């Protein structure tokens, strides 16, 4: 009697354990999706509010009670933003972002490679100096750079803006790329040198393809930083034809009246290219940053 009850009891215990484990997995999945939904709602609600505000009638933008859905759509604001010089600001922002990314990448690749491969005097302290430049607030550099650009005659030009951006973007690019170069075995480069490659040839043909994710990551970082920068662009650029997009948004905010709908419409047009770009490259960006952080 005892021998027949024990297997049945073990089966019931096993079934209860299996059922409890399944309930725990279902509960964990529900809480995971619920948390993900809350995070997504928290992240996407400002975007929704920006888009819907750009389409509201003026009387429904600032109200005691929030208007979640407009009574009618005001599409004309987007045309007004285009007529206000949006394409010119877009061209200037693209020139500054591309120039900053290209020049910063050129400097960061060679500097990061040298700090990772060559036994330079005081190399450890050089690396710390590169990292220490990121500890200063950008606003501290504003007045010194203004004086330098004025003395060089670069004030009020896009080249001055690019050089100013390089000063605080390039050190972080060097630091990230150095981590990538350190993660690549020296033996690969030594084999290329034995096969007859020059140092530059080994770097270009062997090291650079392996460091591709890091190069892509720092390129995206530099582009987004230059695209969104406002303080230097507002201080250095006075001509309306040379303004960048972040500064161009301020023309809709006046002392006596502010066109909140136009600001939201311009913000949508300003943000949309970055969002689309980031959706395509975010996986490469996160992968590159994590891989570059393995060695530092």
matplotlib code that plots the C-alpha trace (Angstrom):
import matplotlib.pyplot as plt

x = [0.0, 2.8, 4.8, 1.8, 1.1, 4.7, 5.0, 1.6, 2.6, 5.8, 3.9, 1.5, 4.5, 6.2, 3.0, 2.6, 6.2, 5.8, 2.6, 4.1, 7.1, 4.8, 2.8, 6.0, 7.2, 3.8, 3.8, 7.4, 6.5, 3.4, 5.4, 8.2, 5.8, 4.0, 7.3, 8.4, 5.1, 5.4, 8.9, 7.8, 4.9, 7.2, 9.7, 7.2, 4.7, 6.8, 7.1, 3.4, 2.7, 5.2, 3.6, 0.0, 0.7, 2.2, -1.2, -3.5, -5.3, -3.7, -6.6, -6.1, -2.3, -2.2, -5.4, -6.3, -7.2, -4.9, -6.3, -5.3, -6.7, -7.2, -10.6, -9.0, -5.5, -3.3, -1.0, 0.0, 2.5, 4.9, 4.8, 5.5, 8.5, 9.8, 9.3, 11.2, 14.5, 14.3, 16.2, 19.0, 19.3, 19.2, 22.1, 24.2, 23.6, 24.5, 27.7, 28.7, 27.8, 29.6, 32.7, 32.9, 32.5, 35.0, 37.8, 37.2, 37.4, 40.6, 42.3, 40.8, 41.8, 45.5, 45.6, 43.7, 45.9, 49.1, 48.0, 47.1, 50.1, 53.2, 55.2, 55.0, 56.7, 54.1, 51.5, 49.5, 49.2, 48.4, 45.4, 44.3, 44.6, 42.4, 39.8, 40.1, 39.0, 35.5, 35.2, 34.9, 31.4, 31.2, 30.0, 33.4, 35.0, 32.6, 34.4, 38.0, 36.9, 35.0, 38.2, 40.3, 37.9, 37.7, 41.5, 41.7, 38.9, 36.7, 33.9, 30.7, 31.7, 30.8, 34.6, 34.9, 31.9, 33.4, 36.8, 35.0, 33.0, 36.1, 37.7, 35.2, 34.0, 37.4, 38.8, 36.0, 36.3, 40.0, 39.2, 36.6, 38.7, 41.8, 39.7, 38.9, 42.5, 43.6, 41.0, 42.6, 45.5, 48.9, 49.7, 47.5, 49.4, 52.7, 51.8, 50.9, 54.3, 56.1, 54.2, 55.6, 53.0, 54.1, 52.9, 50.2, 49.3, 48.9, 46.7, 44.6, 44.2, 44.1, 43.2, 40.7, 38.2, 38.2, 37.7, 34.7, 32.0, 34.1, 34.6, 30.9, 30.0, 32.2, 31.0, 27.4, 28.3, 30.1, 27.3, 24.6, 26.6, 27.3, 23.7, 22.1, 24.6, 23.0, 25.2, 28.2, 26.1, 24.1, 27.2, 29.5, 27.0, 25.2, 24.3, 20.8, 22.1, 24.7, 22.4, 22.0, 18.7, 18.8, 19.4, 16.8, 14.1, 14.5, 13.1, 9.6, 10.0, 9.7, 9.6, 5.9, 4.6, 5.7, 4.4, 4.3, 2.7, 5.5, 8.1, 6.6, 6.4, 10.0, 11.0, 9.2, 11.1, 14.4, 14.0, 12.6, 15.9, 17.7, 15.1, 15.0, 18.8, 19.0, 16.5, 18.7, 22.0, 21.2, 22.2, 25.6, 26.0, 25.3, 27.3, 30.3, 30.2, 30.0, 32.8, 35.0, 34.5, 36.1, 39.5, 40.3]
y = [0.0, 2.3, 1.5, 2.3, 5.7, 7.0, 7.2, 8.9, 11.5, 12.2, 12.6, 15.1, 17.0, 17.1, 18.3, 21.0, 22.0, 22.2, 24.2, 26.6, 27.1, 27.8, 30.3, 32.0, 32.2, 33.6, 36.1, 37.2, 37.6, 39.7, 42.0, 42.2, 43.3, 45.6, 47.3, 47.5, 49.1, 51.7, 52.5, 52.8, 55.0, 57.2, 57.5, 58.0, 60.3, 63.5, 62.6, 62.1, 65.4, 67.2, 65.9, 66.4, 69.9, 70.9, 70.0, 71.6, 74.9, 77.7, 78.0, 74.3, 74.5, 76.3, 75.5, 74.8, 71.2, 69.4, 68.6, 65.1, 65.1, 68.3, 69.2, 69.9, 69.6, 72.6, 71.4, 74.9, 75.3, 72.8, 74.9, 78.1, 76.4, 75.5, 79.1, 80.4, 79.0, 75.4, 74.0, 76.5, 75.6, 71.9, 72.4, 74.2, 71.5, 68.8, 70.6, 71.1, 67.5, 65.9, 68.1, 67.5, 63.7, 63.4, 65.5, 64.1, 60.6, 61.3, 62.6, 60.0, 57.0, 57.9, 59.2, 56.1, 53.8, 55.5, 55.4, 51.7, 50.4, 52.6, 52.8, 56.6, 58.5, 59.1, 57.2, 56.4, 60.1, 61.1, 58.7, 60.2, 63.8, 62.7, 61.4, 64.4, 66.8, 65.2, 66.3, 70.0, 71.5, 72.6, 76.0, 76.7, 76.5, 79.0, 82.3, 81.0, 79.6, 82.8, 84.8, 82.3, 82.2, 86.0, 86.3, 83.7, 85.4, 82.3, 83.9, 83.8, 80.9, 77.2, 76.3, 78.0, 76.0, 72.7, 73.4, 74.3, 71.1, 69.0, 70.3, 68.6, 65.7, 64.3, 63.3, 60.9, 59.5, 58.9, 57.1, 54.8, 53.9, 53.2, 50.6, 49.0, 48.9, 47.4, 44.6, 43.5, 41.0, 42.3, 39.0, 39.9, 43.1, 41.3, 38.7, 41.4, 43.1, 39.8, 39.4, 42.7, 45.3, 48.6, 49.9, 52.0, 49.1, 46.7, 49.2, 50.0, 46.4, 44.4, 46.6, 49.0, 46.3, 44.7, 48.1, 48.8, 48.7, 51.1, 53.5, 53.4, 54.0, 57.1, 58.4, 58.2, 59.8, 62.7, 63.3, 63.4, 65.6, 68.1, 67.9, 68.8, 71.4, 74.8, 77.0, 77.4, 77.8, 80.5, 82.4, 82.1, 82.5, 85.8, 85.6, 84.1, 82.3, 80.4, 79.4, 75.7, 74.0, 74.2, 78.0, 78.3, 77.1, 80.2, 82.5, 81.4, 82.5, 86.2, 88.7, 89.5, 86.3, 82.8, 80.6, 77.3, 75.4, 76.4, 75.5, 72.0, 71.7, 72.7, 70.3, 67.4, 68.2, 68.6, 65.4, 63.1, 62.6, 61.8, 59.3, 57.5, 57.5, 56.1, 53.4, 52.0, 52.3, 51.9, 48.2, 49.0, 51.9, 49.9, 47.0, 49.2, 51.1, 47.9, 46.2, 49.3, 49.3, 45.8, 47.3, 50.9]
z = [0.0, 0.9, -2.2, -4.6, -2.9, -3.0, -6.8, -7.1, -4.4, -6.2, -9.5, -7.8, -6.2, -9.6, -11.4, -8.7, -9.1, -12.8, -12.6, -10.1, -12.3, -15.3, -13.3, -12.2, -15.8, -16.9, -14.0, -14.8, -18.5, -17.6, -15.3, -17.9, -20.7, -18.3, -17.3, -20.9, -21.8, -19.1, -20.1, -23.8, -22.8, -20.7, -23.6, -26.4, -24.7, -25.3, -28.9, -29.2, -27.4, -29.7, -32.9, -31.7, -30.5, -33.8, -35.4, -32.9, -33.5, -31.6, -29.1, -28.1, -27.5, -24.1, -22.2, -18.5, -19.4, -21.8, -25.2, -26.1, -29.7, -31.8, -33.0, -36.5, -37.9, -38.7, -41.5, -42.5, -39.8, -41.5, -44.7, -42.6, -41.0, -44.5, -45.6, -42.6, -43.8, -42.5, -45.6, -45.0, -41.4, -42.3, -44.8, -42.2, -39.6, -42.1, -43.1, -39.4, -38.4, -41.4, -41.0, -37.3, -37.7, -40.6, -39.1, -35.6, -37.0, -38.8, -35.6, -33.3, -35.4, -35.5, -31.9, -30.6, -32.6, -31.3, -27.7, -28.0, -30.0, -29.4, -26.2, -26.0, -23.1, -20.3, -22.3, -19.2, -18.2, -21.8, -21.7, -18.4, -19.8, -22.8, -20.4, -18.0, -20.8, -20.5, -16.9, -17.7, -18.4, -22.0, -20.9, -19.2, -22.7, -24.2, -23.4, -24.1, -27.4, -28.3, -27.8, -29.8, -32.7, -32.7, -32.9, -35.6, -37.7, -37.5, -35.5, -37.5, -39.8, -39.9, -39.8, -36.4, -35.2, -36.4, -34.7, -31.5, -31.6, -32.3, -29.1, -26.8, -29.0, -30.3, -26.8, -26.2, -29.7, -29.0, -25.8, -27.3, -30.3, -28.1, -26.4, -29.7, -30.9, -27.5, -28.0, -31.3, -30.9, -31.7, -33.4, -36.4, -37.0, -36.5, -39.1, -41.6, -41.0, -41.5, -44.8, -46.0, -45.0, -43.8, -40.5, -42.2, -44.5, -41.6, -39.8, -42.8, -44.1, -40.9, -37.9, -39.4, -40.7, -37.3, -35.6, -37.9, -35.1, -33.0, -35.9, -36.6, -32.9, -32.5, -35.9, -34.7, -31.4, -33.0, -35.6, -33.0, -30.6, -33.4, -34.7, -31.3, -30.0, -29.3, -27.0, -29.2, -32.4, -30.7, -29.5, -32.5, -35.4, -36.0, -39.7, -40.3, -43.4, -41.3, -38.4, -37.6, -36.8, -33.0, -33.3, -36.0, -33.7, -31.5, -34.2, -33.3, -29.7, -29.3, -26.4, -26.8, -28.4, -29.0, -31.8, -29.8, -32.7, -35.1, -32.5, -32.2, -36.0, -36.4, -33.5, -35.3, -38.5, -36.6, -34.6, -37.3, -39.3, -36.0, -34.9, -38.2, -38.4, -34.8, -35.5, -38.2, -36.3, -32.6, -32.6, -34.0, -31.7, -28.5, -29.7, -30.5, -27.2, -25.1, -27.1, -26.8, -23.0, -22.6, -22.4, -21.4]

ax = plt.figure().add_subplot(projection="3d")
ax.plot(x, y, z, "-o")
ax.set_aspect("equal")
plt.show()
